[in-house]
Amino acid sequence: MADNSRSLTNQGGFFQGISDRARLIIRLMGDKRVSPLIKLLPLGTLVYLVVPTDLMPIVPLDDAAVIWLGTYLFVELCPPDVVQEHTDNLERARQKDILADNPDAPVSGDVIDAEFHETDRN
């Protein structure tokens, strides 16, 4: 399946990508168009994180792998158009925040480069 959240995860650093992914998951959890069965994946991941059990006690990275797999599968199993809609909304919100912090910051997306000349027609 295609990664529909590509525009969010490719911008910013590692922690920005995690933050964006968490925001996307929270939005998808609240969306009624996403199946309740699919919503069990992130909930199960949270339960796994809270309950003190280890699948493989020898390997310390198993918790991170289970969390990554649960969140990845959740986003991949959600309807692609719903994921894209939330991804676009998050991107617009980020651009709005960037412009609020720095009005001179370049905006990604379609840019029309033009010159304006005022003429007097008297």
Secondary structure, 3 states (H helix, E strand, C coil): CCCCCHHHHCCCCHHHHHHHHHHHHHHHHHCCCCCCCCCHHHHHHHHHHHCCCCCCCCCCCHHHHHHHHHHHHHHHHCCHHHHHHHHHHHHHHHHHHHHHHCCCCCCCCCCCCCCCCCCCCC
